[in-house]
Amino acid sequence: MAATYDLILTGGTVVNHDGQGARDVGVRDGRIAAIGDLAQVSAGSRIDCRGLHVLPGVIDSQVHFREPGMEHKEDLEAGSRAAVLGGVTAVFEMPNTNPLTTSEAALADKLRRATGRMHCDFAFWVGGTRENARDVGELERLPGAAGIKVFMGSSTGDLLVEDDEGVASILRNTRRRAAFHSEDEFRLRERLGERIADDPSSHPVWRDELAALQCTERLVRIARQSRARIHVLHISTSEEIAFLDGQKDVATCEATPHHLTLSADDYARLGTLLQMNPPVRDKRHRDGVWRGVSQGVIDVLGSDHAPHTLEEKAKPYPQSPSGMPGVQTLVPVMLDHVNAGRLTLERFVDLSCHGPNRIFGMARKGRIAAGYDADFTVVDMKRAETITNAQAGSKAGWTPYDGMRVTGWPVGTIIRGNRVMWEGEIVTKGQGRPVEFSEALPR
């Protein structure tokens, strides 16, 4: 009998818009063709998923893969290798590379670099600046563009638009949802004296909760005046959650695994390895971000994968750079939280699959539904593993979670019907393609 489907995932528990249930999934031409009992249907190949959960492909909408310009600490191939080893099927990569991704030519260069090398599908944020403010409406619609990203507080790289008029000049010209690093640069400059040499625990004292809250309040006000949609990245304070729950008509927001898992208590153990912008703060703020998850204020999860070498991180604070790897550990760390009862598996899927689809307008991704790309993250919810540096696919070669025991583990990454990773091994070479967005499809 001729194959009805190219691939069938059999015997797994599918988690999608219907909830959880034992279903098979049939794939044809790289897309989902059927969901249900396909035991009697022929297929070119089958993957036995008995005892496993089949999730929509996990999407990480905030990664820094450092290429071009900083390939000694990461590149597109290695970053995407870490992604698929961790069960991530698509990433949105950030513009603070060298050169900056602020023009059509720079975006096209990244797309050329990614094609044939990246293991997962990809899109690239375009940096919003004063210089390209009039062009962002065209730049955000280019093939492979995730949208416009703006830094209102200084971080790694040279993208900074700290003033209200500079931000407004960008938002007046956007039509898609623009993403923001929201820390008030003026307050950060005023508080530089709060940094204590060789003491990374002073990092959240310098970049305090008011720097985050005041900037987010300013940003929402500017967005309303500009009649624009915004996305606030890596929420780190309880106060921002309380504020943003009243701003959902214009503002979506993101949480990271490190702000949900680690706290200021961990500076004693991790030192500069914990140094991030915005900072990991005390447990009160971690609890506040969890309230945002439980109350539905948080829309998506992003890893903010921002690797540096161990040699760079070993510099004395504050010469040490901010950032840590995270794309490979997003799924196992969050599945451990699911098993601990902090969120449901359906809510994890909402945050890491449905959420990016919904707020960024991804075409055919983020759901297990007929007609969507056959992207799946296959996980073993009962499997206990220890996260180690030795597992790292990233060039950085380390993780702040080294030695952490977790329950829940990604065992398979399937992208457009191709089994890319299975049981910790990459089994198909890089075939990543640009993500498409409904607001930027060719006319």
C-alpha positions as CSV (number, residue, x, y, z in Angstrom):
1,M,0.0,0.0,0.0
2,A,1.3,3.5,-0.9
3,A,2.2,5.6,2.1
4,T,-0.6,7.9,3.1
5,Y,1.7,10.0,5.3
6,D,5.4,10.7,5.2
7,L,5.6,10.4,9.0
8,I,3.3,9.4,11.8
9,L,4.1,10.1,15.5
10,T,2.4,7.2,17.3
11,G,1.2,6.5,20.8
12,G,2.2,9.8,22.4
13,T,0.2,12.2,24.6
14,V,-0.4,15.2,22.4
15,V,-0.7,18.6,24.1
16,N,-2.4,21.3,22.1
17,H,-5.5,23.5,22.0
18,D,-7.6,20.5,22.9
19,G,-5.7,19.9,26.1
20,Q,-3.9,16.5,26.6
21,G,-4.9,13.3,24.9
22,A,-3.5,10.1,23.4
23,R,-3.4,10.8,19.7
24,D,-1.3,10.0,16.7
25,V,-0.1,12.9,14.4
26,G,0.3,12.4,10.6
27,V,2.7,14.5,8.6
28,R,2.8,15.1,4.9
29,D,5.1,17.5,3.0
30,G,6.4,19.0,6.2
31,R,3.0,19.9,7.6
32,I,0.6,18.4,10.0
33,A,-2.1,16.5,7.9
34,A,-4.1,14.6,10.6
35,I,-4.5,14.2,14.3
36,G,-6.2,11.1,15.8
37,D,-6.1,7.3,15.6
38,L,-3.8,6.5,12.7
39,A,-2.9,3.0,13.8
40,Q,-4.3,1.5,10.6
41,V,-2.8,4.1,8.2
42,S,0.4,3.6,6.3
43,A,3.3,5.9,6.5
44,G,6.8,6.3,5.1
45,S,8.2,6.2,8.7
46,R,6.9,6.1,12.2
47,I,8.2,7.4,15.5
48,D,7.1,5.5,18.6
49,C,6.2,8.1,21.2
50,R,4.7,5.8,23.8
51,G,5.2,7.1,27.3
52,L,6.2,10.5,25.9
53,H,4.4,13.9,25.5
54,V,4.3,15.5,22.0
55,L,4.3,19.3,22.3
56,P,4.1,21.9,19.6
57,G,7.7,23.0,18.6
58,V,9.0,25.2,21.4
59,I,9.8,28.8,20.2
60,D,12.5,30.9,21.9
61,S,11.8,34.5,20.9
62,Q,14.9,36.0,22.5
63,V,18.4,34.6,21.8
64,H,21.8,36.3,21.2
65,F,23.9,34.1,18.9
66,R,26.6,36.7,18.5
67,E,27.2,36.3,14.8
68,P,28.6,38.4,13.1
69,G,31.4,39.9,15.1
70,M,31.6,37.8,18.3
71,E,31.9,34.3,17.0
72,H,34.5,33.4,19.6
73,K,31.7,33.1,22.2
74,E,28.8,31.9,19.9
75,D,27.7,31.6,16.3
76,L,24.6,30.8,14.4
77,E,25.5,27.1,14.0
78,A,26.5,26.5,17.6
79,G,23.6,28.5,19.1
80,S,21.1,26.6,17.0
81,R,22.8,23.3,17.9
82,A,22.2,24.1,21.6
83,A,18.6,25.0,20.7
84,V,17.7,21.7,19.1
85,L,19.5,19.7,21.8
86,G,17.2,21.5,24.2
87,G,14.0,20.8,22.2
88,V,13.7,24.3,20.7
89,T,12.5,24.3,17.0
90,A,12.7,28.0,16.2
91,V,14.5,31.1,17.5
92,F,14.3,34.9,17.1
93,E,17.9,36.2,17.2
94,M,18.8,39.7,18.5
95,P,20.3,42.6,16.6
96,N,23.2,43.7,18.9
97,T,25.9,42.0,16.8
98,N,28.8,43.6,15.0
99,P,27.8,45.1,12.6
100,L,24.4,45.9,14.2
101,T,21.3,44.4,12.4
102,T,19.8,47.8,11.6
103,S,19.5,47.7,7.8
104,E,18.1,45.6,5.0
105,A,21.7,44.6,4.0
106,A,22.6,43.5,7.6
107,L,19.4,41.4,7.8
108,A,20.1,39.8,4.4
109,D,23.6,39.0,5.6
110,K,22.3,37.1,8.6
111,L,19.8,35.2,6.5
112,R,22.7,34.1,4.2
113,R,24.8,33.1,7.2
114,A,21.9,31.1,8.7
115,T,20.8,29.2,5.6
116,G,22.3,25.7,5.4
117,R,24.0,26.1,8.8
118,M,21.3,26.6,11.5
119,H,19.7,23.5,12.9
120,C,16.4,25.2,13.8
121,D,14.2,27.7,12.0
122,F,15.0,31.3,12.6
123,A,14.0,35.0,12.4
124,F,16.1,38.0,13.2
125,W,15.1,41.1,15.2
126,V,16.1,44.4,13.5
127,G,17.4,47.1,15.9
128,G,15.5,50.3,16.1
129,T,17.6,53.5,16.2
130,R,17.2,57.2,15.7
131,E,18.9,56.9,12.4
132,N,16.6,54.2,10.9
133,A,13.4,55.3,12.7
134,R,11.7,56.4,9.4
135,D,12.5,53.1,7.8
136,V,11.4,50.6,10.5
137,G,7.9,50.2,8.9
138,E,9.6,48.7,5.9
139,L,12.4,46.9,7.8
140,E,9.9,45.0,10.0
141,R,8.2,43.6,6.9
142,L,11.3,42.1,5.3
143,P,11.6,38.3,4.9
144,G,13.1,36.8,8.0
145,A,12.4,39.9,10.3
146,A,10.9,39.1,13.7
147,G,10.1,42.8,14.1
148,I,11.8,45.8,15.7
149,K,13.9,45.6,18.9
150,V,14.8,48.7,21.0
151,F,17.2,49.0,23.9
152,M,16.1,51.7,26.4
153,G,18.8,50.7,28.8
154,S,22.4,50.0,27.9
155,S,23.4,46.3,27.7
156,T,25.8,44.3,25.4
157,G,26.4,46.2,22.1
158,D,25.8,49.7,20.9
159,L,22.0,49.9,20.4
160,L,20.6,52.5,22.8
161,V,17.6,54.8,22.5
162,E,17.0,56.1,26.0
163,D,14.9,59.2,25.5
164,D,11.1,59.5,25.0
165,E,11.3,61.3,21.6
166,G,13.7,58.7,20.3
167,V,11.4,55.9,21.2
168,A,8.4,57.7,19.9
169,S,10.0,58.3,16.6
170,I,10.4,54.6,16.2
171,L,6.9,53.6,17.4
172,R,5.2,56.1,15.2
173,N,6.5,54.1,12.2
174,T,6.0,50.5,13.4
175,R,2.9,48.5,12.5
176,R,4.0,45.2,14.0
177,R,4.7,44.6,17.7
178,A,8.0,46.1,18.7
179,A,10.1,44.6,21.5
180,F,11.9,46.5,24.2
181,H,14.7,46.1,26.8
182,S,13.1,48.2,29.4
183,E,15.6,49.7,31.9
184,D,15.8,53.5,32.5
185,E,19.2,54.6,31.2
186,F,19.0,57.9,33.0
187,R,18.6,56.1,36.4
188,L,21.3,53.6,35.6
189,R,23.7,56.5,34.9
190,E,22.8,58.2,38.2
191,R,23.3,55.0,40.2
192,L,26.7,53.9,38.8
193,G,28.2,54.6,42.2
194,E,26.1,51.7,43.7
195,R,28.3,49.2,42.0
196,I,30.8,47.6,44.4
197,A,34.0,46.3,42.9
198,D,34.4,42.5,43.0
199,D,30.8,42.2,44.3
200,P,28.3,41.0,41.6
201,S,25.6,41.0,44.2
202,S,25.6,44.8,43.9
203,H,24.4,44.4,40.3
204,P,20.7,44.4,41.2
205,V,21.3,47.3,43.6
206,W,22.7,49.4,40.8
207,R,20.1,48.3,38.2
208,D,17.3,48.4,40.8
209,E,13.6,47.7,40.5
210,L,12.8,51.4,39.9
211,A,15.0,51.5,36.8
212,A,12.9,48.7,35.4
213,L,9.4,50.0,36.5
214,Q,10.0,53.6,35.6
215,C,11.1,52.7,32.1
216,T,8.2,50.3,31.6
217,E,5.8,53.0,32.7
218,R,7.4,55.5,30.3
219,L,7.3,52.9,27.5
220,V,3.6,52.2,27.9
221,R,2.8,55.9,27.9
222,I,4.7,56.5,24.7
223,A,3.1,53.4,23.1
224,R,-0.4,54.8,23.9
225,Q,0.5,58.2,22.5
226,S,2.0,56.6,19.4
227,R,-0.9,54.1,19.0
228,A,1.6,51.3,18.8
229,R,1.9,47.7,20.1
230,I,4.8,46.8,22.4
231,H,6.4,43.7,23.9
232,V,8.4,44.1,27.1
233,L,11.2,41.6,27.4
234,H,12.6,39.8,30.4
235,I,10.3,41.1,33.2
236,S,12.3,41.0,36.4
237,T,10.2,42.9,39.0
238,S,7.0,42.3,41.0
239,E,6.0,45.9,40.4
240,E,6.1,45.6,36.6
241,I,3.7,42.6,36.8
242,A,1.3,44.7,38.9
243,F,1.5,47.6,36.4
244,L,1.3,45.5,33.2
245,D,-1.9,43.6,34.2
246,G,-3.7,46.8,33.4
247,Q,-2.0,47.5,30.1
248,K,-2.8,44.3,28.1
249,D,-4.4,46.2,25.2
250,V,-1.0,47.6,24.1
251,A,1.6,45.6,26.0
252,T,2.6,42.0,26.0
253,C,5.5,40.7,28.1
254,E,8.1,37.9,28.5
255,A,9.5,36.0,31.5
256,T,12.8,34.1,31.4
257,P,13.6,30.8,33.2
258,H,16.4,32.5,35.2
259,H,14.1,35.1,36.6
260,L,11.7,32.3,37.5
261,T,14.3,29.9,38.9
262,L,17.3,31.8,40.4
263,S,17.4,34.6,43.0
264,A,19.8,37.1,44.6
265,D,20.8,34.3,47.0
266,D,22.6,32.6,44.2
267,Y,25.2,35.4,43.7
268,A,27.2,33.8,46.6
269,R,27.4,30.6,44.6
270,L,27.6,31.7,41.0
271,G,29.2,35.2,41.2
272,T,29.4,36.9,37.8
273,L,27.9,33.8,36.1
274,L,24.6,35.1,37.4
275,Q,25.1,38.6,36.1
276,M,22.4,39.6,33.7
277,N,20.5,42.7,32.4
278,P,18.0,43.1,33.9
279,P,19.4,41.5,37.0
280,V,18.3,38.4,38.9
281,R,16.7,39.9,42.0
282,D,15.6,38.8,45.4
283,K,12.9,36.2,46.0
284,R,10.1,38.8,46.3
285,H,10.6,39.7,42.7
286,R,10.9,36.0,41.6
287,D,7.6,35.4,43.3
288,G,6.1,38.4,41.6
289,V,7.1,37.1,38.1
290,W,5.5,33.8,39.0
291,R,2.3,35.7,39.9
292,G,2.5,37.1,36.4
293,V,2.7,33.5,35.0
294,S,-0.2,32.2,37.1
295,Q,-2.5,35.3,36.4
296,G,-1.8,35.3,32.6
297,V,0.1,38.6,32.6
298,I,3.2,36.9,31.1
299,D,2.6,36.0,27.5
300,V,5.7,34.2,26.4
301,L,8.9,32.6,27.7
302,G,12.3,33.6,26.3
303,S,15.7,32.3,27.4
304,D,17.6,35.5,26.7
305,H,20.5,33.2,25.7
306,A,23.4,35.6,25.9
307,P,26.7,33.6,26.1
308,H,30.1,34.9,27.1
309,T,33.2,32.8,27.6
310,L,34.2,31.7,31.1
311,E,37.4,33.8,30.7
312,E,35.2,36.9,30.1
313,K,32.9,36.1,33.0
314,A,35.9,35.7,35.3
315,K,36.8,39.4,35.0
316,P,36.2,41.2,38.3
317,Y,32.8,42.9,38.6
318,P,31.8,45.3,37.1
319,Q,34.3,44.7,34.2
320,S,32.6,41.3,33.8
321,P,30.0,41.2,31.0
322,S,26.3,40.5,31.6
323,G,24.7,37.5,30.1
324,M,24.4,33.7,30.4
325,P,23.5,30.7,28.1
326,G,19.9,29.5,28.3
327,V,18.4,28.2,25.0
328,Q,19.3,24.6,25.7
329,T,18.0,24.6,29.3
330,L,14.7,26.5,28.7
331,V,12.7,23.3,28.2
332,P,14.2,21.1,31.0
333,V,14.2,23.9,33.6
334,M,10.5,24.8,32.9
335,L,9.4,21.1,32.7
336,D,10.9,20.7,36.2
337,H,8.7,23.6,37.3
338,V,5.7,21.8,35.7
339,N,6.5,18.7,37.7
340,A,6.9,20.7,40.9
341,G,3.3,22.1,40.3
342,R,4.3,25.7,39.6
343,L,2.5,25.7,36.3
344,T,0.6,23.2,34.2
345,L,2.0,21.6,31.0
346,E,-0.7,23.3,29.1
347,R,0.4,26.7,30.4
348,F,4.0,25.9,29.5
349,V,2.8,25.2,25.9
350,D,0.8,28.4,25.9
351,L,3.9,30.4,26.9
352,S,6.4,28.7,24.6
353,C,4.3,27.8,21.6
354,H,0.9,29.4,21.4
355,G,2.1,32.7,22.9
356,P,4.7,33.5,20.3
357,N,2.3,32.4,17.5
358,R,-0.4,34.7,18.9
359,I,1.5,37.9,19.7
360,F,4.1,37.9,16.9
361,G,1.7,36.6,14.2
362,M,3.8,33.6,13.2
363,A,2.5,31.8,10.2
364,R,1.9,28.0,10.6
365,K,3.9,27.7,13.8
366,G,3.1,27.3,17.5
367,R,0.2,24.8,17.3
368,I,-0.4,21.2,16.7
369,A,-3.2,21.7,14.1
370,A,-3.8,20.6,10.5
371,G,-2.0,22.8,8.1
372,Y,0.7,23.9,10.5
373,D,4.4,23.1,10.2
374,A,5.2,19.7,11.6
375,D,7.3,21.1,14.4
376,F,7.3,19.0,17.6
377,T,9.1,19.0,20.9
378,V,8.9,15.5,22.3
379,V,9.5,15.2,26.0
380,D,9.6,12.6,28.7
381,M,7.9,14.1,31.7
382,K,9.1,11.4,34.1
383,R,12.8,11.4,33.1
384,A,15.1,12.7,35.8
385,E,18.4,14.1,34.5
386,T,21.2,16.3,35.8
387,I,22.1,19.4,33.8
388,T,25.8,19.7,33.3
389,N,28.3,21.9,31.5
390,A,29.4,18.8,29.4
391,Q,26.0,18.7,27.7
392,A,26.4,22.3,26.3
393,G,26.0,22.6,22.6
394,S,26.9,26.3,22.8
395,K,30.4,27.5,22.2
396,A,30.3,29.0,25.7
397,G,30.4,25.5,27.2
398,W,28.8,26.3,30.5
399,T,25.4,26.8,32.2
400,P,24.4,28.4,35.5
401,Y,22.3,25.3,36.1
402,D,25.4,23.0,36.1
403,G,24.6,20.2,38.6
404,M,20.9,21.0,38.8
405,R,18.7,17.8,39.0
406,V,15.5,18.2,37.0
407,T,12.5,16.0,36.2
408,G,11.2,16.4,32.6
409,W,13.5,16.2,29.6
410,P,13.4,16.9,25.9
411,V,14.1,13.6,24.0
412,G,13.2,14.7,20.4
413,T,13.2,17.8,18.2
414,I,11.3,17.5,15.0
415,I,11.2,20.4,12.5
416,R,8.9,20.4,9.5
417,G,8.7,16.7,9.7
418,N,12.4,16.1,10.0
419,R,13.8,14.4,13.1
420,V,16.6,16.8,13.9
421,M,17.5,15.7,17.5
422,W,16.7,12.4,19.2
423,E,18.0,11.2,22.6
424,G,20.7,13.9,22.8
425,E,22.1,13.3,19.3
426,I,21.7,15.5,16.3
427,V,20.6,13.1,13.6
428,T,19.9,15.5,10.7
429,K,22.2,18.3,9.5
430,G,21.1,21.9,9.6
431,Q,18.0,22.6,7.5
432,G,16.7,25.7,9.2
433,R,14.5,28.1,7.3
434,P,13.3,31.6,7.9
435,V,10.1,31.9,10.0
436,E,7.2,33.6,8.1
437,F,4.9,36.1,9.8
438,S,1.3,36.8,8.8
439,E,1.8,40.6,8.9
440,A,4.8,40.4,6.5
441,L,3.8,37.7,4.0
442,P,4.5,38.6,0.3
443,R,1.6,40.2,-1.5
